[in-house]
Each structure stands twice: as structure tokens, then as C-alpha cells.
Amino acid sequence: MNIEPIGIIKSCFRQKFGIPRQPGLVPLATATLRLHGNYNAPEMVRGLEAFSHIWLIFEFHATRDKAWKAMVRPPRLGGNDKIGVLATRSMFRPNGLGLSVCKLESVNTDSGAVSLLLSGVDLLDNTPVFDIKPYLPYADSIETAHGAYADKKPIPQHEVFFTDEALAQCKLAQSETDLVALISQILAQDPRPAFQQGKHTQRGYAMQLFDLDIKWHYKNDTVVVVEVVKLLSI
């Protein structure tokens, strides 16, 4: 079977580091799905605006040239224990396909161009999307389900603080998004690799968000954001 993308994600996440490990963990994380080619037609999404959430089937395009393995180390197990790749949501998969549920904020069909505004995303910028399906609460939310080693939603691990300079830089960025709240939601989840989490270190970290470079470090059990600056080029 040959499949092709029906659209491309334009996301606030410009690199893998910093992306939440599951959808919905960072409610303020936004993206736009732009349909293209033969699929860029308003009739394709007629009625979709009546649903609150949608499923996306997509490609882990940033790992396209990476090999997959039968056994992987899930972050929720501390990055130490190995289990089968098909018992995880690892991005290193036999066919590189991902599944994500997003909140559908709006459907835009202005000038015949179709775009969907999404929130709570865990998707990298330029992610190819192969299919869209409406989320059905009666079928997709199973009260008796259990999730093994990832049965419960992760609890934010850190309080996040901003230096006065970083707060001023957030205001200067003039973003439509509440940058302080968005950055706080992301960093509270601790995006570091599992083997580094829980460790006290003064090492600095950085990630790209929108057209910004975010820099922070850990101080005991807190995160201190020290710089929020425009990238020279994106």
C-alpha cells in the first residue's frame, strides 16, 4: 500500500527536544495542520468543526533515517528497563507511524485553503499527516482500560521560575501565545532524557520554540528560565 501525506503540521516545536512525550500534557502547545494538493478542499472537512478533538496519523519524519529495534527503553520506566517496541509509543518504529489526539480549536477554509488550528499537540514542525479521524468519546475513552507502566498521567516535576530579564524578553516577543505559561507547562514536565531526570545539575539547556531560543537551568528542584531570545534564522 502506498500512502501520501494529506497535509503538513506547522508547530510551535521546531526541534524534538522539548516536545511533550504525549499529547495533552501541554495544553497551550499549538499547531496548524495545512491540507495540500488534492486534499486541500473545504468539502474534505465539512462537519469536522462539530468535534472537539481529532486523531492524527502521522510520520515521525525526523527519525526517518534511523534504525528501529525490537526492544526499547521507555522514559516512564526511567530509561533503564527494556520492553518490546510494540508495547511502547517509541518514535523508532517499523513503519515510523505515529498516532496523536489533539484538541480541534477551529477549522479555517478561507479562500479555499483548508487549515486546522490544534492545541495540546506533541508534534514537531513539518510533520507529515496521513489521515484525520474525529475523536468519539463513547468509543475512544474506555473506563475500564489500564495502561501498564504508564497507567497515570505524569505529574509535573518542577516549579518553573523566570529571571526578570527572561520575563522582559517574553513581553518583547509579542507572541499571541502566553509564552510564560507555555514555557512553564513544557519545562514542568522535565524534557531531559530519563536518565538525567531527578539529578541536580547546573548544566544549561536550550530549546527552540516558535522563532525563539529558550535557555534554562535546574536549581535544586526548580527550573530557572534565563533567556528568551529571537533566533537569528529559522
C-alpha positions in Angstrom: 0.0 0.0 0.0 1.3 3.4 -1.0 0.2 6.4 1.1 1.0 10.1 0.8 0.6 13.0 3.3 -2.7 14.9 3.1 -1.1 17.8 4.9 1.8 19.3 6.9 1.9 20.4 10.6 3.3 23.9 11.4 4.1 23.6 15.0 5.5 25.7 17.9 8.0 22.9 18.4 11.0 23.4 16.0 13.1 20.6 17.3 12.5 17.2 19.1 13.9 18.3 22.4 11.2 19.9 24.5 8.2 18.2 22.8 5.9 16.7 25.5 6.1 12.9 25.5 2.3 12.5 25.0 -0.5 14.8 23.6 -2.5 16.9 26.1 0.3 17.3 28.6 1.0 20.9 27.4 -2.5 22.4 26.7 -1.0 25.7 25.4 1.1 24.0 22.7 -0.4 24.9 19.4 0.0 23.8 15.7 -1.7 24.4 12.4 -2.4 21.5 10.1 -2.5 22.7 6.5 -4.0 20.4 3.9 -2.4 20.4 0.5 -2.8 19.0 -3.0 -6.0 17.2 -3.9 -6.8 17.1 -0.2 -6.9 20.9 0.2 -10.7 21.1 -0.4 -13.3 22.5 2.1 -15.6 19.6 1.4 -13.0 17.3 2.9 -13.5 18.7 6.4 -17.2 19.6 6.2 -18.7 18.8 9.6 -15.4 18.3 11.3 -15.8 21.6 13.3 -18.6 19.9 15.3 -16.0 17.7 17.0 -13.9 18.8 20.0 -10.9 16.5 19.3 -9.4 14.7 16.4 -6.9 11.8 15.9 -4.0 12.3 13.6 -2.0 9.6 11.9 1.4 11.0 11.0 5.1 10.1 10.3 8.0 10.5 12.7 9.8 12.3 9.8 12.8 13.4 11.9 13.8 9.8 12.6 13.1 8.6 9.0 16.8 7.6 8.5 17.2 6.0 12.0 17.1 2.2 12.5 14.4 0.7 14.8 15.0 -2.0 17.3 12.7 -4.7 18.7 13.5 -3.6 22.3 13.4 0.0 23.6 13.8 1.8 26.9 10.6 3.8 27.7 11.2 7.1 29.6 8.4 6.2 32.0 10.5 3.2 33.2 13.4 5.5 33.9 15.2 4.8 30.6 16.7 1.6 32.1 14.3 -1.3 31.5 13.8 -2.7 28.0 10.5 -3.8 26.6 9.2 -4.6 23.1 8.8 -1.6 20.8 5.2 -2.5 20.1 4.5 -2.2 23.8 5.6 1.4 23.7 5.0 4.7 21.8 8.6 5.0 20.8 9.2 7.1 17.7 11.6 4.5 16.4 9.1 2.1 14.8 9.0 -0.5 12.0 7.0 1.9 9.8 7.6 5.2 11.5 3.9 5.9 12.1 2.6 7.9 15.0 -0.9 8.4 16.4 -1.9 11.6 18.3 -5.1 13.1 19.7 -5.4 16.9 19.6 -7.9 19.5 20.6 -9.5 21.0 17.5 -9.7 24.7 18.1 -11.1 25.8 14.7 -11.4 24.8 11.1 -10.5 27.5 8.6 -11.5 27.3 4.9 -10.9 30.9 3.9 -10.1 31.4 0.2 -10.5 27.6 -0.4 -7.4 26.8 1.7 -8.0 24.4 4.5 -6.2 24.6 7.8 -7.0 23.2 11.3 -5.9 25.0 14.4 -4.9 22.5 17.1 -3.8 22.6 20.7 -2.3 20.2 23.2 0.0 18.9 20.5 3.1 16.8 20.7 4.1 17.2 17.1 7.3 18.5 15.5 7.2 21.3 12.9 6.8 20.0 9.3 5.3 16.6 10.4 3.5 14.9 7.5 0.0 13.9 8.3 -1.6 10.9 6.5 -5.1 10.9 7.9 -7.6 12.7 10.2 -10.3 11.0 12.2 -12.8 12.5 14.7 -12.4 11.5 18.3 -15.5 9.6 19.5 -15.8 9.7 23.3 -18.1 6.7 23.6 -15.6 4.5 21.6 -12.2 6.1 22.3 -12.5 6.6 26.0 -12.7 3.2 27.8 -13.4 3.5 31.5 -12.1 0.0 32.3 -8.8 0.4 30.4 -5.5 0.3 32.1 -2.1 1.4 30.9 0.5 -0.9 32.5 3.7 1.1 33.3 2.1 4.4 32.0 -1.3 4.0 33.7 -1.5 7.5 35.2 -0.8 11.0 33.8 2.7 12.1 34.8 2.8 14.7 37.5 4.8 17.9 36.7 8.1 17.5 38.3 9.4 21.1 38.7 8.3 24.6 39.6 9.4 27.0 36.8 10.7 30.5 37.5 11.9 33.2 35.2 14.6 35.8 35.7 13.5 39.4 35.4 15.4 39.5 32.1 13.6 36.4 30.7 10.2 37.8 31.7 11.0 41.1 29.9 12.1 39.2 26.8 8.8 37.2 26.8 6.9 40.5 26.7 9.2 41.8 23.9 8.5 38.7 21.8 4.9 39.9 21.4 3.5 36.4 20.9 -0.2 35.7 20.5 0.5 32.8 23.0 1.1 33.3 26.7 4.8 32.5 26.4 5.4 32.4 30.2 2.6 29.9 30.7 3.5 27.8 27.6 7.2 27.6 28.6 6.2 26.8 32.2 4.0 23.9 31.1 6.7 22.4 28.9 9.6 22.7 31.4 7.5 21.5 34.4 7.3 18.1 32.6 11.2 17.9 32.5 12.1 17.3 28.9 15.5 15.9 29.8 16.3 12.3 28.9 15.0 9.9 31.6 18.5 9.1 32.9 19.1 12.8 33.7 15.8 13.4 35.5 15.8 13.9 39.2 19.5 14.8 39.2 20.7 18.2 40.4 22.9 19.9 37.9 23.9 23.4 36.9 24.2 22.4 33.3 22.4 24.8 30.9 19.7 23.6 28.5 18.1 25.2 25.4 15.2 24.5 23.0 13.6 26.2 20.0 10.0 27.3 20.4 8.3 29.2 17.6 11.1 31.6 16.4 12.6 31.8 19.9 15.6 30.2 21.7 14.7 29.3 25.3 17.5 28.8 27.8 17.2 27.4 31.3 19.0 25.5 34.1 18.0 23.5 37.1 18.4 24.7 40.6 17.6 22.0 43.1 14.0 21.0 42.3 13.2 24.1 40.3 13.7 25.3 36.7 15.1 28.8 36.1 14.5 30.3 32.7 17.3 32.7 32.0 16.9 33.8 28.4 14.1 34.0 25.7 15.6 35.5 22.5 14.8 35.6 18.8 16.6 33.1 16.7 18.9 34.7 14.1 17.5 32.3 11.5 14.8 29.6 11.5 
